[in-house]
Amino acid sequence: MNEITSNALLQLAIDLTNSVSSNDRFDRLLDTVRKTIACDAVALLSFHHDLLKPIAQQGLTKDTLGRRFYIKEHPRFEVLCNSSTAVRFSADSTLPDPYDGLLADREGDLPVHACMGIPLYFNDKLLGLLTIDSLTPHVFDNIPSRTLDVITSIAANTLNTALLLEQLESRAIHNQKVVNELTQEALKRDGGEIIGYSASITRLKNEIKIVAPSDFNILIYGETGVGKELVARTLHQQSNRATAPLVYVNCAALPENLIESELFGHIKGAFTGAEQNRAGKFLIADGGTLFLDEIGELPLSAQSKILRAIQNNEIQPVGQDKVEQVDVRIFAATNRNLKTEVDAGRFRADLYHRLSVYPVTVEPLREREGDIVLLIGYFIENTRRKLGIVQLKASLDAITYLSNYDWPGNVRELEHVISRAALKASARQRNASVVNIEKQDCGSLLSLLKKDLQGNVIDTALSSVSEQMVEENINLREATENFQRRLITKILTEENGNWAATARRLSTDRGNLNRAAKRLNIQVTKVVN
């Protein structure tokens, strides 16, 4: 090592002892690597069994941090994970580069370049990778082995310290190992990770860390599509009940005459069609967690029965005289203001207080500054895998376009837009090694409040609601709901009750429209399928 390199590495070692946060440590590490080794991009990735998660990078596009690289799908990463020492890939290597199209300020495929990766081990356990790329071929060929050894040692210790602190802070060391197969599959299905670093998401993650290990009932507030179910699964995963089942119930989908049977079970012959004993959701969740989604949709008669189960920790299956003891933690989710529902007499006050021991709010995507870009990267990588595309990325114009939208359908809507855009982009670029999502692939993103429909529908509805706000002095939420109610009702009437046609005119998903109509209590007598 030359004197400049030695001084830089020594200063790094000193700096790391004074760094108080993992992000600070990572930034100083990458800064020093770039000072020590001439390169255009450097990234630090943590190893998670079958995938690599970028946790810090310099020189790559911002959405890279939102991506998750499945090792078997990326031959270069597979080589690195199977190596115990640094690997220099030849400039003419035929193995596809996972960073193709992801170099900052550069469009298209990566040209012939230098690529090197360093596996990071601690106590013979692979923690992650340090990858280094340069547009200058062969630039890494003559790096002294001593320099690589020192960088490897410092990087591995830095990563190990950060991961250890993260595990201790989240109290998830044991929980991560004992999640049973059912819950683990559910986590994989729903993503299993809350993506984002915005202030609101950081607060949410901290709230989860605080309340998850307790046994408190939790009420999760949030608009449709924000990811309330994912929050519930994360809470369960970090709880002391992680080894027991997490049982999901969609309260809005329960037929009123079968609610009691679904929740508490029934015995054979209890009613017509009860041909055998059936365990209810409470009994299935015994020892674990019961997630009651859309709790605000339950009728008052069902609310009283749930209250008894929560108060006394006992249930009574339909047709059975004997009560049964259960130990169930309740997570409930709603997009309604339950306090308002209580005041209006539509929700029991005693049940509300039992459920809201610790309320958690999931902010809408429009309030999560900076998270849209990370989610774009996350969904792009998921979509790339599903479609079998070698590399998929979004242009700067597309990312800017998506970032400026207000996302009334929240994270779920963003995921759907990315999926559609990827299909369109791949159809346009069938033979491209890097499929690039352009602004045109994202479609027309116009929210309900921005959409200009036939005639003066918007102006009329807005004018009507504005006058009502002045006359009645109502709040913004009520005004917004009144506007949506009048607008949907008007279009639905014009379409003779045809929900599909109404959804098309409002540029929204029919399922979302139906849910909105139910929430807003919109009913049309004549319905055309």
Contacts in CASP RR format, 6 or more apart in sequence:
PFRMAT RR
TARGET T0000
AUTHOR 0000-0000-0000
METHOD contacts of the structure
MODEL  1
MNEITSNALLQLAIDLTNSVSSNDRFDRLLDTVRKTIACDAVALLSFHHD
LLKPIAQQGLTKDTLGRRFYIKEHPRFEVLCNSSTAVRFSADSTLPDPYD
GLLADREGDLPVHACMGIPLYFNDKLLGLLTIDSLTPHVFDNIPSRTLDV
ITSIAANTLNTALLLEQLESRAIHNQKVVNELTQEALKRDGGEIIGYSAS
ITRLKNEIKIVAPSDFNILIYGETGVGKELVARTLHQQSNRATAPLVYVN
CAALPENLIESELFGHIKGAFTGAEQNRAGKFLIADGGTLFLDEIGELPL
SAQSKILRAIQNNEIQPVGQDKVEQVDVRIFAATNRNLKTEVDAGRFRAD
LYHRLSVYPVTVEPLREREGDIVLLIGYFIENTRRKLGIVQLKASLDAIT
YLSNYDWPGNVRELEHVISRAALKASARQRNASVVNIEKQDCGSLLSLLK
KDLQGNVIDTALSSVSEQMVEENINLREATENFQRRLITKILTEENGNWA
ATARRLSTDRGNLNRAAKRLNIQVTKVVN
1 9 0 8 1.000
1 144 0 8 1.000
1 146 0 8 1.000
1 147 0 8 1.000
1 150 0 8 1.000
5 36 0 8 1.000
5 147 0 8 1.000
8 32 0 8 1.000
8 35 0 8 1.000
8 36 0 8 1.000
9 32 0 8 1.000
9 36 0 8 1.000
9 147 0 8 1.000
9 150 0 8 1.000
9 151 0 8 1.000
9 154 0 8 1.000
11 32 0 8 1.000
12 28 0 8 1.000
12 29 0 8 1.000
12 32 0 8 1.000
12 154 0 8 1.000
13 154 0 8 1.000
15 28 0 8 1.000
16 25 0 8 1.000
16 28 0 8 1.000
16 29 0 8 1.000
16 154 0 8 1.000
16 158 0 8 1.000
19 25 0 8 1.000
19 28 0 8 1.000
22 55 0 8 1.000
22 161 0 8 1.000
22 162 0 8 1.000
22 165 0 8 1.000
22 166 0 8 1.000
23 56 0 8 1.000
25 158 0 8 1.000
25 161 0 8 1.000
25 162 0 8 1.000
26 44 0 8 1.000
26 55 0 8 1.000
26 56 0 8 1.000
26 158 0 8 1.000
26 162 0 8 1.000
27 56 0 8 1.000
29 44 0 8 1.000
29 56 0 8 1.000
29 154 0 8 1.000
29 155 0 8 1.000
29 158 0 8 1.000
30 42 0 8 1.000
30 44 0 8 1.000
30 56 0 8 1.000
30 57 0 8 1.000
30 58 0 8 1.000
31 58 0 8 1.000
33 39 0 8 1.000
33 42 0 8 1.000
33 130 0 8 1.000
33 132 0 8 1.000
33 151 0 8 1.000
33 155 0 8 1.000
34 42 0 8 1.000
34 58 0 8 1.000
36 147 0 8 1.000
36 151 0 8 1.000
37 132 0 8 1.000
37 140 0 8 1.000
37 143 0 8 1.000
37 147 0 8 1.000
37 151 0 8 1.000
38 134 0 8 1.000
38 136 0 8 1.000
38 139 0 8 1.000
39 114 0 8 1.000
39 132 0 8 1.000
39 133 0 8 1.000
39 134 0 8 1.000
39 139 0 8 1.000
40 59 0 8 1.000
40 103 0 8 1.000
40 133 0 8 1.000
40 134 0 8 1.000
40 135 0 8 1.000
41 57 0 8 1.000
41 58 0 8 1.000
41 59 0 8 1.000
41 60 0 8 1.000
41 99 0 8 1.000
41 103 0 8 1.000
41 104 0 8 1.000
41 131 0 8 1.000
41 132 0 8 1.000
41 133 0 8 1.000
41 134 0 8 1.000
42 57 0 8 1.000
42 58 0 8 1.000
42 59 0 8 1.000
42 130 0 8 1.000
42 131 0 8 1.000
42 132 0 8 1.000
42 133 0 8 1.000
43 54 0 8 1.000
43 56 0 8 1.000
43 57 0 8 1.000
43 58 0 8 1.000
43 60 0 8 1.000
43 64 0 8 1.000
43 99 0 8 1.000
43 130 0 8 1.000
43 131 0 8 1.000
44 54 0 8 1.000
44 55 0 8 1.000
44 56 0 8 1.000
44 57 0 8 1.000
44 128 0 8 1.000
44 129 0 8 1.000
44 130 0 8 1.000
44 155 0 8 1.000
44 159 0 8 1.000
45 52 0 8 1.000
45 53 0 8 1.000
45 54 0 8 1.000
45 55 0 8 1.000
45 69 0 8 1.000
45 128 0 8 1.000
45 129 0 8 1.000
45 130 0 8 1.000
45 131 0 8 1.000
46 52 0 8 1.000
46 53 0 8 1.000
46 55 0 8 1.000
46 127 0 8 1.000
46 128 0 8 1.000
46 159 0 8 1.000
46 163 0 8 1.000
47 81 0 8 1.000
47 126 0 8 1.000
47 127 0 8 1.000
47 128 0 8 1.000
47 129 0 8 1.000
50 70 0 8 1.000
50 71 0 8 1.000
50 72 0 8 1.000
51 68 0 8 1.000
51 69 0 8 1.000
51 70 0 8 1.000
51 71 0 8 1.000
52 68 0 8 1.000
52 69 0 8 1.000
52 71 0 8 1.000
52 77 0 8 1.000
52 81 0 8 1.000
52 128 0 8 1.000
52 129 0 8 1.000
53 68 0 8 1.000
53 69 0 8 1.000
54 64 0 8 1.000
54 65 0 8 1.000
54 66 0 8 1.000
54 67 0 8 1.000
54 69 0 8 1.000
55 65 0 8 1.000
55 162 0 8 1.000
56 65 0 8 1.000
57 64 0 8 1.000
57 65 0 8 1.000
59 103 0 8 1.000
59 104 0 8 1.000
60 99 0 8 1.000
60 102 0 8 1.000
60 103 0 8 1.000
60 104 0 8 1.000
61 101 0 8 1.000
61 102 0 8 1.000
61 103 0 8 1.000
61 104 0 8 1.000
61 393 0 8 1.000
62 373 0 8 1.000
62 374 0 8 1.000
63 373 0 8 1.000
63 374 0 8 1.000
63 376 0 8 1.000
63 377 0 8 1.000
63 380 0 8 1.000
63 393 0 8 1.000
63 394 0 8 1.000
63 399 0 8 1.000
64 99 0 8 1.000
64 102 0 8 1.000
64 377 0 8 1.000
65 374 0 8 1.000
66 195 0 8 1.000
66 374 0 8 1.000
66 375 0 8 1.000
66 377 0 8 1.000
66 378 0 8 1.000
66 381 0 8 1.000
67 377 0 8 1.000
67 378 0 8 1.000
67 380 0 8 1.000
67 381 0 8 1.000
68 378 0 8 1.000
68 381 0 8 1.000
68 382 0 8 1.000
69 77 0 8 1.000
69 98 0 8 1.000
69 381 0 8 1.000
70 385 0 8 1.000
71 77 0 8 1.000
71 78 0 8 1.000
71 81 0 8 1.000
72 78 0 8 1.000
73 385 0 8 1.000
74 96 0 8 1.000
74 98 0 8 1.000
75 95 0 8 1.000
75 96 0 8 1.000
76 89 0 8 1.000
76 93 0 8 1.000
76 95 0 8 1.000
76 96 0 8 1.000
76 97 0 8 1.000
76 98 0 8 1.000
76 115 0 8 1.000
77 98 0 8 1.000
77 129 0 8 1.000
79 87 0 8 1.000
79 89 0 8 1.000
79 95 0 8 1.000
80 87 0 8 1.000
80 117 0 8 1.000
80 118 0 8 1.000
80 119 0 8 1.000
80 129 0 8 1.000
80 131 0 8 1.000
81 119 0 8 1.000
81 126 0 8 1.000
81 128 0 8 1.000
81 129 0 8 1.000
83 119 0 8 1.000
84 119 0 8 1.000
84 121 0 8 1.000
85 119 0 8 1.000
86 116 0 8 1.000
86 117 0 8 1.000
86 118 0 8 1.000
86 119 0 8 1.000
86 148 0 8 1.000
86 152 0 8 1.000
87 116 0 8 1.000
87 117 0 8 1.000
87 118 0 8 1.000
87 119 0 8 1.000
88 114 0 8 1.000
88 115 0 8 1.000
88 116 0 8 1.000
88 117 0 8 1.000
88 140 0 8 1.000
88 141 0 8 1.000
89 95 0 8 1.000
89 115 0 8 1.000
89 116 0 8 1.000
89 117 0 8 1.000
91 112 0 8 1.000
91 113 0 8 1.000
91 114 0 8 1.000
91 137 0 8 1.000
91 138 0 8 1.000
92 112 0 8 1.000
93 115 0 8 1.000
96 390 0 8 1.000
96 391 0 8 1.000
96 433 0 8 1.000
97 110 0 8 1.000
97 115 0 8 1.000
97 133 0 8 1.000
98 391 0 8 1.000
99 110 0 8 1.000
99 131 0 8 1.000
99 133 0 8 1.000
100 108 0 8 1.000
100 109 0 8 1.000
100 110 0 8 1.000
100 390 0 8 1.000
100 391 0 8 1.000
100 433 0 8 1.000
100 434 0 8 1.000
101 107 0 8 1.000
101 108 0 8 1.000
101 109 0 8 1.000
101 110 0 8 1.000
101 391 0 8 1.000
101 393 0 8 1.000
101 434 0 8 1.000
102 393 0 8 1.000
103 110 0 8 1.000
103 133 0 8 1.000
103 135 0 8 1.000
107 395 0 8 1.000
107 436 0 8 1.000
108 434 0 8 1.000
108 436 0 8 1.000
109 433 0 8 1.000
109 434 0 8 1.000
110 133 0 8 1.000
110 135 0 8 1.000
111 135 0 8 1.000
112 137 0 8 1.000
113 133 0 8 1.000
113 134 0 8 1.000
113 135 0 8 1.000
113 136 0 8 1.000
113 137 0 8 1.000
114 133 0 8 1.000
114 134 0 8 1.000
114 135 0 8 1.000
114 136 0 8 1.000
114 137 0 8 1.000
114 138 0 8 1.000
114 139 0 8 1.000
114 140 0 8 1.000
114 141 0 8 1.000
115 131 0 8 1.000
115 132 0 8 1.000
115 133 0 8 1.000
115 134 0 8 1.000
116 131 0 8 1.000
116 132 0 8 1.000
116 133 0 8 1.000
116 140 0 8 1.000
117 129 0 8 1.000
117 130 0 8 1.000
117 131 0 8 1.000
117 132 0 8 1.000
118 129 0 8 1.000
118 130 0 8 1.000
118 131 0 8 1.000
118 132 0 8 1.000
118 148 0 8 1.000
118 151 0 8 1.000
118 152 0 8 1.000
118 155 0 8 1.000
119 126 0 8 1.000
119 128 0 8 1.000
119 129 0 8 1.000
120 126 0 8 1.000
120 127 0 8 1.000
120 128 0 8 1.000
120 129 0 8 1.000
120 130 0 8 1.000
120 152 0 8 1.000
120 155 0 8 1.000
120 156 0 8 1.000
120 159 0 8 1.000
121 127 0 8 1.000
121 156 0 8 1.000
122 156 0 8 1.000
122 157 0 8 1.000
122 159 0 8 1.000
122 160 0 8 1.000
127 156 0 8 1.000
127 159 0 8 1.000
127 160 0 8 1.000
127 163 0 8 1.000
128 159 0 8 1.000
130 151 0 8 1.000
130 152 0 8 1.000
130 155 0 8 1.000
132 140 0 8 1.000
134 140 0 8 1.000
167 173 0 8 1.000
169 209 0 8 1.000
170 209 0 8 1.000
170 238 0 8 1.000
171 209 0 8 1.000
171 213 0 8 1.000
171 238 0 8 1.000
172 237 0 8 1.000
172 238 0 8 1.000
175 237 0 8 1.000
175 238 0 8 1.000
175 239 0 8 1.000
175 240 0 8 1.000
175 242 0 8 1.000
176 237 0 8 1.000
178 242 0 8 1.000
178 243 0 8 1.000
179 187 0 8 1.000
179 237 0 8 1.000
179 242 0 8 1.000
179 243 0 8 1.000
180 243 0 8 1.000
180 244 0 8 1.000
180 245 0 8 1.000
182 245 0 8 1.000
182 246 0 8 1.000
183 233 0 8 1.000
183 236 0 8 1.000
183 237 0 8 1.000
183 242 0 8 1.000
183 245 0 8 1.000
183 246 0 8 1.000
186 233 0 8 1.000
186 246 0 8 1.000
186 248 0 8 1.000
187 233 0 8 1.000
187 237 0 8 1.000
190 229 0 8 1.000
190 230 0 8 1.000
190 233 0 8 1.000
191 230 0 8 1.000
192 230 0 8 1.000
192 233 0 8 1.000
192 234 0 8 1.000
192 237 0 8 1.000
194 201 0 8 1.000
194 204 0 8 1.000
194 205 0 8 1.000
194 230 0 8 1.000
194 231 0 8 1.000
194 234 0 8 1.000
195 371 0 8 1.000
195 374 0 8 1.000
195 375 0 8 1.000
195 378 0 8 1.000
196 368 0 8 1.000
196 370 0 8 1.000
196 371 0 8 1.000
196 374 0 8 1.000
196 375 0 8 1.000
197 370 0 8 1.000
197 371 0 8 1.000
197 374 0 8 1.000
198 367 0 8 1.000
198 368 0 8 1.000
198 369 0 8 1.000
198 370 0 8 1.000
198 371 0 8 1.000
199 369 0 8 1.000
200 363 0 8 1.000
200 367 0 8 1.000
200 368 0 8 1.000
201 363 0 8 1.000
201 368 0 8 1.000
201 371 0 8 1.000
204 231 0 8 1.000
204 360 0 8 1.000
204 361 0 8 1.000
204 362 0 8 1.000
204 363 0 8 1.000
207 360 0 8 1.000
208 231 0 8 1.000
208 234 0 8 1.000
208 235 0 8 1.000
208 238 0 8 1.000
208 360 0 8 1.000
209 238 0 8 1.000
211 218 0 8 1.000
211 235 0 8 1.000
211 358 0 8 1.000
211 360 0 8 1.000
212 234 0 8 1.000
212 235 0 8 1.000
212 236 0 8 1.000
212 238 0 8 1.000
212 239 0 8 1.000
213 238 0 8 1.000
213 239 0 8 1.000
213 240 0 8 1.000
214 358 0 8 1.000
215 240 0 8 1.000
215 329 0 8 1.000
216 329 0 8 1.000
216 357 0 8 1.000
216 358 0 8 1.000
217 310 0 8 1.000
217 329 0 8 1.000
217 330 0 8 1.000
217 331 0 8 1.000
217 332 0 8 1.000
217 354 0 8 1.000
217 355 0 8 1.000
217 356 0 8 1.000
217 357 0 8 1.000
217 358 0 8 1.000
218 232 0 8 1.000
218 235 0 8 1.000
218 330 0 8 1.000
218 331 0 8 1.000
218 332 0 8 1.000
218 357 0 8 1.000
218 358 0 8 1.000
218 359 0 8 1.000
218 360 0 8 1.000
219 295 0 8 1.000
219 332 0 8 1.000
219 333 0 8 1.000
219 334 0 8 1.000
219 338 0 8 1.000
219 355 0 8 1.000
219 356 0 8 1.000
219 357 0 8 1.000
219 358 0 8 1.000
219 359 0 8 1.000
219 360 0 8 1.000
220 228 0 8 1.000
220 231 0 8 1.000
220 232 0 8 1.000
220 331 0 8 1.000
220 332 0 8 1.000
220 333 0 8 1.000
220 334 0 8 1.000
220 359 0 8 1.000
220 360 0 8 1.000
220 361 0 8 1.000
220 362 0 8 1.000
221 333 0 8 1.000
221 334 0 8 1.000
221 335 0 8 1.000
221 359 0 8 1.000
221 360 0 8 1.000
221 361 0 8 1.000
221 362 0 8 1.000
222 228 0 8 1.000
222 333 0 8 1.000
222 334 0 8 1.000
222 335 0 8 1.000
222 361 0 8 1.000
222 362 0 8 1.000
222 363 0 8 1.000
222 364 0 8 1.000
223 335 0 8 1.000
223 364 0 8 1.000
223 409 0 8 1.000
223 410 0 8 1.000
224 335 0 8 1.000
224 409 0 8 1.000
224 410 0 8 1.000
224 412 0 8 1.000
224 512 0 8 1.000
224 515 0 8 1.000
224 516 0 8 1.000
225 409 0 8 1.000
225 410 0 8 1.000
225 411 0 8 1.000
225 412 0 8 1.000
225 413 0 8 1.000
226 362 0 8 1.000
226 363 0 8 1.000
226 364 0 8 1.000
226 365 0 8 1.000
226 410 0 8 1.000
226 411 0 8 1.000
227 362 0 8 1.000
227 410 0 8 1.000
227 411 0 8 1.000
227 412 0 8 1.000
228 293 0 8 1.000
228 333 0 8 1.000
228 362 0 8 1.000
229 248 0 8 1.000
229 291 0 8 1.000
229 293 0 8 1.000
229 333 0 8 1.000
231 333 0 8 1.000
231 360 0 8 1.000
231 362 0 8 1.000
232 246 0 8 1.000
232 289 0 8 1.000
232 291 0 8 1.000
232 293 0 8 1.000
232 331 0 8 1.000
232 333 0 8 1.000
233 246 0 8 1.000
235 289 0 8 1.000
235 331 0 8 1.000
235 360 0 8 1.000
236 242 0 8 1.000
236 246 0 8 1.000
236 288 0 8 1.000
236 289 0 8 1.000
236 291 0 8 1.000
236 331 0 8 1.000
239 289 0 8 1.000
239 329 0 8 1.000
241 287 0 8 1.000
241 288 0 8 1.000
241 289 0 8 1.000
241 329 0 8 1.000
244 285 0 8 1.000
244 286 0 8 1.000
244 287 0 8 1.000
244 288 0 8 1.000
244 289 0 8 1.000
245 284 0 8 1.000
245 285 0 8 1.000
245 288 0 8 1.000
245 289 0 8 1.000
246 285 0 8 1.000
246 288 0 8 1.000
246 289 0 8 1.000
246 291 0 8 1.000
247 281 0 8 1.000
247 284 0 8 1.000
247 285 0 8 1.000
247 288 0 8 1.000
247 289 0 8 1.000
247 290 0 8 1.000
247 291 0 8 1.000
248 291 0 8 1.000
248 293 0 8 1.000
249 262 0 8 1.000
249 263 0 8 1.000
249 281 0 8 1.000
249 290 0 8 1.000
249 291 0 8 1.000
249 292 0 8 1.000
249 293 0 8 1.000
250 293 0 8 1.000
250 294 0 8 1.000
251 292 0 8 1.000
251 293 0 8 1.000
251 294 0 8 1.000
251 295 0 8 1.000
251 296 0 8 1.000
251 297 0 8 1.000
251 298 0 8 1.000
252 293 0 8 1.000
252 294 0 8 1.000
252 297 0 8 1.000
252 515 0 8 1.000
252 518 0 8 1.000
254 262 0 8 1.000
254 263 0 8 1.000
254 298 0 8 1.000
254 302 0 8 1.000
256 299 0 8 1.000
256 301 0 8 1.000
256 302 0 8 1.000
259 298 0 8 1.000
259 299 0 8 1.000
259 302 0 8 1.000
259 305 0 8 1.000
260 302 0 8 1.000
260 305 0 8 1.000
260 318 0 8 1.000
261 270 0 8 1.000
261 271 0 8 1.000
261 274 0 8 1.000
261 278 0 8 1.000
261 280 0 8 1.000
261 318 0 8 1.000
262 280 0 8 1.000
262 281 0 8 1.000
263 280 0 8 1.000
263 281 0 8 1.000
263 282 0 8 1.000
263 302 0 8 1.000
263 305 0 8 1.000
263 306 0 8 1.000
263 309 0 8 1.000
263 315 0 8 1.000
264 280 0 8 1.000
264 282 0 8 1.000
264 283 0 8 1.000
264 305 0 8 1.000
264 309 0 8 1.000
264 315 0 8 1.000
264 316 0 8 1.000
264 317 0 8 1.000
264 318 0 8 1.000
265 278 0 8 1.000
265 279 0 8 1.000
265 280 0 8 1.000
265 283 0 8 1.000
265 315 0 8 1.000
265 317 0 8 1.000
265 318 0 8 1.000
266 274 0 8 1.000
266 277 0 8 1.000
266 278 0 8 1.000
266 317 0 8 1.000
266 318 0 8 1.000
266 319 0 8 1.000
266 320 0 8 1.000
267 274 0 8 1.000
267 277 0 8 1.000
267 317 0 8 1.000
267 318 0 8 1.000
267 319 0 8 1.000
267 320 0 8 1.000
268 274 0 8 1.000
268 275 0 8 1.000
268 276 0 8 1.000
268 277 0 8 1.000
269 275 0 8 1.000
269 319 0 8 1.000
270 317 0 8 1.000
270 318 0 8 1.000
270 319 0 8 1.000
270 320 0 8 1.000
271 318 0 8 1.000
274 318 0 8 1.000
277 317 0 8 1.000
280 315 0 8 1.000
280 317 0 8 1.000
281 290 0 8 1.000
282 290 0 8 1.000
282 309 0 8 1.000
282 315 0 8 1.000
282 326 0 8 1.000
282 328 0 8 1.000
283 315 0 8 1.000
283 317 0 8 1.000
283 324 0 8 1.000
283 326 0 8 1.000
285 326 0 8 1.000
285 328 0 8 1.000
286 326 0 8 1.000
286 327 0 8 1.000
286 328 0 8 1.000
287 326 0 8 1.000
287 327 0 8 1.000
287 328 0 8 1.000
287 329 0 8 1.000
288 327 0 8 1.000
288 328 0 8 1.000
288 329 0 8 1.000
289 328 0 8 1.000
289 329 0 8 1.000
289 330 0 8 1.000
289 331 0 8 1.000
290 328 0 8 1.000
290 329 0 8 1.000
290 330 0 8 1.000
290 331 0 8 1.000
291 331 0 8 1.000
291 332 0 8 1.000
291 333 0 8 1.000
292 298 0 8 1.000
292 306 0 8 1.000
292 330 0 8 1.000
292 331 0 8 1.000
292 332 0 8 1.000
292 333 0 8 1.000
293 332 0 8 1.000
293 333 0 8 1.000
294 333 0 8 1.000
294 334 0 8 1.000
294 335 0 8 1.000
295 332 0 8 1.000
295 333 0 8 1.000
295 334 0 8 1.000
295 338 0 8 1.000
295 355 0 8 1.000
296 334 0 8 1.000
296 336 0 8 1.000
296 338 0 8 1.000
296 341 0 8 1.000
296 347 0 8 1.000
297 518 0 8 1.000
298 306 0 8 1.000
300 346 0 8 1.000
300 347 0 8 1.000
300 348 0 8 1.000
303 347 0 8 1.000
303 348 0 8 1.000
303 351 0 8 1.000
304 348 0 8 1.000
304 351 0 8 1.000
306 351 0 8 1.000
307 348 0 8 1.000
307 350 0 8 1.000
307 351 0 8 1.000
307 354 0 8 1.000
308 314 0 8 1.000
309 315 0 8 1.000
309 326 0 8 1.000
309 328 0 8 1.000
310 330 0 8 1.000
310 351 0 8 1.000
310 354 0 8 1.000
310 355 0 8 1.000
311 354 0 8 1.000
313 325 0 8 1.000
313 326 0 8 1.000
313 327 0 8 1.000
313 328 0 8 1.000
314 323 0 8 1.000
314 324 0 8 1.000
314 325 0 8 1.000
314 326 0 8 1.000
315 323 0 8 1.000
315 324 0 8 1.000
315 326 0 8 1.000
316 322 0 8 1.000
316 323 0 8 1.000
316 324 0 8 1.000
317 324 0 8 1.000
330 355 0 8 1.000
332 355 0 8 1.000
335 519 0 8 1.000
336 519 0 8 1.000
337 477 0 8 1.000
338 347 0 8 1.000
338 352 0 8 1.000
338 355 0 8 1.000
338 356 0 8 1.000
339 352 0 8 1.000
341 347 0 8 1.000
341 352 0 8 1.000
342 348 0 8 1.000
342 349 0 8 1.000
342 352 0 8 1.000
364 407 0 8 1.000
364 410 0 8 1.000
365 371 0 8 1.000
365 372 0 8 1.000
365 375 0 8 1.000
365 407 0 8 1.000
365 409 0 8 1.000
365 410 0 8 1.000
365 411 0 8 1.000
365 414 0 8 1.000
366 406 0 8 1.000
366 407 0 8 1.000
370 403 0 8 1.000
372 402 0 8 1.000
372 403 0 8 1.000
372 407 0 8 1.000
372 414 0 8 1.000
373 399 0 8 1.000
373 403 0 8 1.000
375 411 0 8 1.000
375 414 0 8 1.000
375 415 0 8 1.000
376 394 0 8 1.000
376 399 0 8 1.000
376 402 0 8 1.000
376 414 0 8 1.000
376 418 0 8 1.000
377 394 0 8 1.000
379 414 0 8 1.000
379 415 0 8 1.000
379 418 0 8 1.000
379 419 0 8 1.000
380 392 0 8 1.000
380 393 0 8 1.000
380 394 0 8 1.000
380 418 0 8 1.000
380 422 0 8 1.000
380 437 0 8 1.000
381 392 0 8 1.000
383 389 0 8 1.000
383 392 0 8 1.000
383 418 0 8 1.000
383 419 0 8 1.000
383 422 0 8 1.000
384 391 0 8 1.000
384 392 0 8 1.000
384 422 0 8 1.000
386 419 0 8 1.000
387 422 0 8 1.000
387 423 0 8 1.000
387 426 0 8 1.000
389 422 0 8 1.000
389 426 0 8 1.000
389 435 0 8 1.000
390 433 0 8 1.000
390 434 0 8 1.000
391 433 0 8 1.000
391 434 0 8 1.000
391 435 0 8 1.000
392 422 0 8 1.000
392 425 0 8 1.000
392 426 0 8 1.000
392 434 0 8 1.000
392 435 0 8 1.000
392 437 0 8 1.000
393 434 0 8 1.000
393 435 0 8 1.000
393 436 0 8 1.000
393 437 0 8 1.000
394 402 0 8 1.000
394 421 0 8 1.000
394 436 0 8 1.000
394 437 0 8 1.000
395 436 0 8 1.000
395 437 0 8 1.000
395 438 0 8 1.000
395 439 0 8 1.000
397 438 0 8 1.000
397 439 0 8 1.000
398 421 0 8 1.000
398 437 0 8 1.000
398 438 0 8 1.000
398 439 0 8 1.000
398 441 0 8 1.000
398 442 0 8 1.000
401 439 0 8 1.000
401 442 0 8 1.000
401 445 0 8 1.000
402 414 0 8 1.000
402 417 0 8 1.000
402 442 0 8 1.000
402 445 0 8 1.000
405 445 0 8 1.000
405 447 0 8 1.000
406 447 0 8 1.000
406 449 0 8 1.000
406 450 0 8 1.000
407 413 0 8 1.000
407 414 0 8 1.000
407 447 0 8 1.000
408 447 0 8 1.000
408 448 0 8 1.000
408 449 0 8 1.000
409 512 0 8 1.000
416 509 0 8 1.000
417 442 0 8 1.000
417 443 0 8 1.000
417 445 0 8 1.000
418 437 0 8 1.000
420 441 0 8 1.000
420 442 0 8 1.000
420 443 0 8 1.000
421 437 0 8 1.000
421 441 0 8 1.000
421 442 0 8 1.000
421 443 0 8 1.000
422 435 0 8 1.000
422 437 0 8 1.000
422 441 0 8 1.000
424 440 0 8 1.000
424 441 0 8 1.000
425 435 0 8 1.000
425 436 0 8 1.000
425 437 0 8 1.000
425 438 0 8 1.000
425 441 0 8 1.000
426 435 0 8 1.000
428 441 0 8 1.000
429 435 0 8 1.000
429 436 0 8 1.000
444 507 0 8 1.000
446 452 0 8 1.000
446 507 0 8 1.000
448 484 0 8 1.000
448 487 0 8 1.000
448 506 0 8 1.000
448 508 0 8 1.000
449 483 0 8 1.000
451 458 0 8 1.000
451 506 0 8 1.000
451 507 0 8 1.000
452 458 0 8 1.000
453 487 0 8 1.000
453 491 0 8 1.000
453 505 0 8 1.000
453 506 0 8 1.000
454 505 0 8 1.000
457 487 0 8 1.000
457 490 0 8 1.000
457 491 0 8 1.000
458 487 0 8 1.000
460 490 0 8 1.000
461 483 0 8 1.000
461 486 0 8 1.000
461 487 0 8 1.000
461 490 0 8 1.000
462 483 0 8 1.000
464 483 0 8 1.000
464 486 0 8 1.000
465 479 0 8 1.000
465 482 0 8 1.000
465 483 0 8 1.000
465 486 0 8 1.000
466 479 0 8 1.000
468 474 0 8 1.000
468 479 0 8 1.000
468 482 0 8 1.000
469 479 0 8 1.000
474 482 0 8 1.000
481 520 0 8 1.000
484 516 0 8 1.000
484 520 0 8 1.000
485 520 0 8 1.000
485 521 0 8 1.000
485 522 0 8 1.000
487 506 0 8 1.000
488 502 0 8 1.000
488 506 0 8 1.000
488 513 0 8 1.000
488 516 0 8 1.000
488 517 0 8 1.000
488 520 0 8 1.000
488 522 0 8 1.000
489 522 0 8 1.000
489 524 0 8 1.000
491 502 0 8 1.000
491 505 0 8 1.000
491 506 0 8 1.000
492 498 0 8 1.000
492 499 0 8 1.000
492 502 0 8 1.000
492 517 0 8 1.000
492 522 0 8 1.000
492 524 0 8 1.000
493 524 0 8 1.000
495 501 0 8 1.000
495 502 0 8 1.000
495 505 0 8 1.000
496 526 0 8 1.000
496 528 0 8 1.000
497 524 0 8 1.000
497 526 0 8 1.000
497 527 0 8 1.000
497 528 0 8 1.000
498 527 0 8 1.000
498 528 0 8 1.000
499 510 0 8 1.000
499 513 0 8 1.000
499 514 0 8 1.000
499 517 0 8 1.000
499 527 0 8 1.000
500 510 0 8 1.000
502 513 0 8 1.000
503 509 0 8 1.000
503 510 0 8 1.000
503 511 0 8 1.000
503 512 0 8 1.000
503 513 0 8 1.000
506 513 0 8 1.000
516 522 0 8 1.000
517 523 0 8 1.000
END
